[in-house]
Each structure stands twice: as structure tokens, then as C-alpha cells.
Amino acid sequence: MAARILIIDDNPENLELMTYLLDAFGHTTFKAMDGEEGLELARREKPNLILCDLCLASAGTGEGVLPLR
């Protein structure tokens, strides 16, 4: 069963690698480069799983993704 997966990472190489691998296994992926964009995508797309870099430069100590909890 394919999952809808949101990937939030500010490192473009990591983001592209995770997207490539998950797409290759048939999953639908959504990409965000920062916490704000990730929150917007999560609300709009309702993913089954969110993979998030907890050390996002734009989020400081993770405040950018706290509303996801």
C-alpha cells in the first residue's frame, strides 16, 4: 500500500535522496524546505507520515514544527 509522505528538510541533497527512494517504492511524496512550508503542506495534503529534520535552520529549536504535534 502506497503512503502519502511529507518530507521536511532544509538540506536539498537529503530532501532529493529521500524523495527519490520513497517515490521508487511507489509512495506519494511532498517536499518542504522549512517548517512553515511543511505545516502548510501537512494541513493541505493530510499525509500518512511526516519525516522531519528536527534541526531545521529556520526553525531554531524546532518551534517551526511544534504545531504538528
C-alpha distances in whole Angstrom, upper triangle without the diagonal:
4,6,10,12,16,18,22,24,28,28,27,27,24,22,22,21,18,17,18,16,12,13,13,10,8,8,11,14,17,20,23,26,28,27,29,26,23,25,25,21,20,22,21,18,16,14,11,13,17,18,22,25,27,30,30,33,33,32,35,34,31,32,30,27,29,28,24,25
4,7,9,13,15,19,21,25,25,24,23,21,19,19,18,15,14,14,13,10,9,11,8,6,5,7,10,13,16,20,23,25,24,26,23,20,22,22,18,17,20,19,15,14,11,10,11,14,15,19,22,25,28,27,30,30,30,32,32,28,30,27,24,26,26,22,23
4,6,10,12,16,19,22,23,22,22,19,17,17,17,14,13,14,13,9,10,12,10,8,5,6,8,11,14,17,20,21,21,22,20,17,18,19,15,14,16,16,12,11,8,6,7,10,12,16,19,21,24,24,27,27,26,29,28,25,26,24,21,23,22,18,20
4,7,10,13,16,20,21,20,20,18,15,16,17,13,11,14,14,10,10,13,12,10,6,5,6,8,11,14,17,18,18,19,16,14,15,15,11,10,13,12,8,8,5,5,7,9,11,14,18,20,23,22,25,24,24,27,26,23,24,21,18,20,19,16,18
4,6,10,13,16,17,17,17,15,12,13,14,10,9,12,12,8,10,13,12,11,7,6,5,6,9,11,14,15,15,17,14,11,13,14,11,9,13,13,9,9,5,6,5,6,7,10,14,16,19,18,21,21,20,23,23,20,21,18,16,18,18,14,16
4,7,10,13,15,14,16,13,10,12,13,10,9,13,13,10,12,15,15,14,10,9,6,5,6,8,11,12,11,13,11,8,10,11,8,7,11,11,9,9,6,8,6,5,6,8,11,14,16,15,18,18,17,20,20,17,18,15,12,15,15,12,15
4,6,10,11,11,12,10,7,10,11,8,8,11,12,10,12,15,15,15,12,11,7,6,5,6,8,10,10,13,11,8,11,12,10,10,14,14,12,13,10,11,9,6,5,6,8,11,13,12,15,15,15,18,18,15,17,14,12,15,16,13,16
4,7,9,10,12,10,7,11,12,10,10,14,15,14,15,18,19,19,16,14,11,9,6,5,6,6,7,10,8,6,9,11,10,10,14,15,14,14,12,14,11,8,6,5,6,9,10,9,12,11,11,14,15,12,14,11,9,13,14,12,15
4,6,7,9,7,6,10,11,10,11,14,15,15,16,19,20,20,18,17,13,11,8,7,5,6,8,11,10,9,12,14,13,14,17,18,17,18,16,17,14,11,8,6,5,8,9,7,9,10,11,13,14,12,14,12,11,15,17,15,17
4,6,9,8,8,11,13,12,13,16,18,18,19,22,23,23,21,20,16,14,10,8,5,6,9,11,11,11,14,15,15,16,19,20,20,21,19,21,18,14,12,10,8,10,9,6,7,8,10,12,14,13,15,12,13,16,18,17,20
4,6,5,6,9,10,11,12,14,16,17,18,20,22,23,21,20,16,15,11,10,7,10,13,15,14,14,17,19,18,19,22,23,22,23,21,22,19,16,13,11,9,12,10,9,9,11,13,15,16,15,18,16,16,20,22,20,23
4,6,5,6,9,10,10,12,14,15,16,18,20,21,19,18,15,13,10,10,8,11,14,16,14,14,18,19,17,19,22,22,21,23,20,22,20,17,14,13,12,15,14,12,13,14,16,18,20,18,21,18,18,22,23,22,24
4,5,5,6,9,10,11,12,14,15,16,19,20,19,19,15,15,12,13,11,14,17,20,18,17,21,22,20,21,25,25,23,24,22,23,20,18,15,14,13,16,15,14,15,17,19,20,22,21,23,21,21,24,26,24,26
4,6,5,6,8,10,11,12,14,15,17,19,17,17,14,14,11,12,10,13,15,18,17,15,19,20,18,19,23,23,21,22,19,20,17,15,11,11,10,13,13,12,14,16,17,19,20,18,21,19,18,21,23,21,23
4,6,5,6,9,10,11,12,14,16,17,15,14,10,10,7,8,8,11,14,16,14,12,16,17,15,16,20,20,18,19,16,18,15,13,10,10,10,14,14,12,14,15,16,19,20,18,20,17,17,20,21,19,22
4,6,5,6,9,10,10,12,14,15,14,14,11,11,9,11,11,14,17,19,16,15,19,20,17,18,22,21,19,21,18,19,17,15,13,14,13,17,17,16,18,19,20,22,24,22,24,21,20,24,25,22,25
4,5,5,6,9,10,11,13,15,14,14,12,13,11,13,14,17,19,21,19,17,21,22,19,20,24,23,21,22,19,19,17,16,13,14,14,17,18,17,19,21,22,23,24,22,25,23,21,25,26,23,26
4,5,5,6,8,10,11,13,11,12,9,11,10,12,13,15,17,20,17,15,19,20,17,17,21,21,18,19,15,16,13,12,9,11,12,15,17,16,19,20,20,22,23,20,23,21,19,22,23,20,22
4,6,5,6,8,10,11,9,9,6,8,8,11,12,15,17,19,16,14,18,18,15,16,19,19,16,17,14,15,13,12,11,13,14,18,19,18,20,21,21,24,24,22,24,21,20,23,23,21,23
4,6,5,6,9,10,10,11,9,11,11,14,16,19,21,23,20,18,22,22,19,20,23,22,19,20,17,18,16,16,14,16,17,21,22,21,23,24,25,27,28,25,28,25,23,27,27,24,27
4,5,5,7,9,9,11,10,13,13,16,18,20,22,24,22,19,23,23,20,20,24,23,20,21,17,17,15,15,13,16,17,20,22,21,24,25,25,28,28,25,28,26,24,27,27,24,26
4,5,5,7,6,8,7,10,12,15,17,19,20,22,20,17,20,21,17,17,21,20,17,17,14,13,12,12,11,14,16,20,21,21,24,25,25,27,27,24,26,24,22,24,25,22,23
4,5,5,5,6,7,10,12,15,18,21,22,23,20,18,21,21,17,18,21,20,16,17,14,15,14,15,14,17,19,22,24,23,26,26,26,29,30,27,29,26,24,27,27,23,26
4,5,7,10,10,14,15,19,21,24,25,27,24,22,25,25,21,22,25,24,20,21,18,17,17,18,17,20,21,25,26,25,28,29,29,32,32,29,32,29,27,30,30,27,29
4,6,9,11,14,16,20,22,25,25,27,25,22,25,25,21,21,24,23,20,20,16,15,15,16,16,19,21,24,26,26,29,30,30,32,32,29,31,29,26,29,29,26,27
4,7,9,13,16,19,22,24,25,26,23,21,23,23,20,20,22,21,17,18,15,14,14,16,16,20,22,25,28,27,30,30,30,33,33,30,31,29,26,29,28,25,27
4,6,10,13,16,19,21,22,23,20,18,20,20,16,16,19,17,14,14,11,10,11,13,13,17,19,22,25,24,27,27,27,30,29,26,28,25,23,25,25,21,23
4,7,10,14,17,19,20,20,17,15,17,17,13,13,16,14,11,12,9,10,11,12,13,16,19,22,24,23,26,25,25,28,28,25,26,23,21,24,23,20,22
4,7,10,13,15,16,17,14,12,15,15,11,11,15,13,10,11,9,10,10,10,10,13,15,19,21,19,22,22,22,25,25,22,23,20,18,21,21,18,20
4,7,10,12,13,14,11,9,12,11,7,9,12,11,8,10,8,11,10,9,10,12,14,17,19,17,19,19,19,22,23,20,21,17,16,19,18,16,19
4,7,9,11,12,9,8,11,11,8,10,13,13,11,13,11,14,12,10,10,10,12,15,16,14,16,16,16,19,21,18,19,15,14,18,18,16,19
4,6,7,8,6,5,9,9,8,10,13,13,12,14,13,15,14,11,10,9,11,13,14,11,13,12,13,16,18,15,16,12,12,15,15,14,17
4,7,9,7,7,11,12,11,13,16,16,16,17,16,19,16,13,12,10,10,12,12,9,10,9,11,14,16,14,15,12,12,16,17,16,19
4,6,6,6,9,10,11,12,14,16,16,17,16,19,17,13,12,9,9,11,10,7,8,6,7,11,13,10,11,8,9,13,14,13,16
4,6,5,6,9,10,10,12,14,15,15,15,17,15,12,12,9,9,10,10,7,9,7,6,10,11,8,8,5,5,9,10,10,13
4,5,5,6,9,10,11,13,14,15,16,19,17,14,14,12,13,13,14,11,12,9,9,12,14,11,10,6,8,10,10,11,14
4,5,5,6,9,10,11,12,14,14,17,16,13,14,12,13,15,15,12,13,11,11,15,17,14,13,9,10,13,12,12,16
4,5,5,6,9,10,10,11,11,14,12,9,10,9,11,12,14,11,14,12,11,15,16,12,12,9,8,11,11,9,13
4,5,5,6,9,10,10,11,14,13,10,12,11,13,14,16,13,16,13,12,15,16,12,11,8,7,9,8,7,11
4,6,5,6,9,10,12,15,15,13,15,14,16,17,19,16,18,15,14,18,19,16,15,11,11,13,11,10,14
4,5,5,6,8,9,12,12,10,13,13,15,17,19,16,19,16,16,20,20,17,17,13,12,14,13,11,15
4,6,5,5,6,10,9,8,11,11,15,16,18,16,19,17,16,20,20,16,16,13,10,12,10,8,11
4,6,6,9,12,12,12,15,15,18,19,21,19,22,19,18,21,21,18,17,14,12,13,11,9,12
4,6,9,12,14,13,16,17,20,21,23,21,23,21,20,24,24,21,20,17,15,17,14,13,16
4,6,9,11,11,14,16,19,21,23,21,24,22,21,25,25,21,21,18,16,18,16,13,16
4,7,9,10,13,15,18,20,23,21,24,23,21,25,24,20,20,18,15,16,14,11,14
4,5,7,10,13,16,18,21,20,23,22,21,24,23,20,20,18,15,16,15,12,14
4,7,10,13,17,18,22,21,25,24,22,25,24,21,22,20,16,17,16,13,14
4,7,10,13,15,18,18,22,21,20,22,21,18,19,17,14,15,15,11,13
4,6,10,12,15,14,18,18,16,19,18,14,16,14,11,13,13,9,11
4,7,9,12,12,16,16,15,17,17,13,16,14,11,14,15,12,13
4,6,9,8,12,13,11,14,13,10,12,11,8,11,13,11,12
4,5,6,9,11,10,11,11,9,12,11,10,12,15,13,15
4,6,9,11,8,9,8,6,10,10,8,10,13,12,13
4,6,9,7,7,7,7,10,10,10,12,16,15,16
4,5,5,6,8,7,10,8,9,12,15,15,16
4,6,6,9,9,11,10,12,15,17,17,19
4,6,9,9,9,8,10,13,15,16,18
4,6,5,6,5,7,10,12,13,15
4,6,7,8,10,11,14,16,17
4,6,8,9,10,13,14,15
4,5,6,7,10,11,11
4,6,5,8,10,11
4,6,8,9,11
4,6,6,8
4,5,6
4,5
4
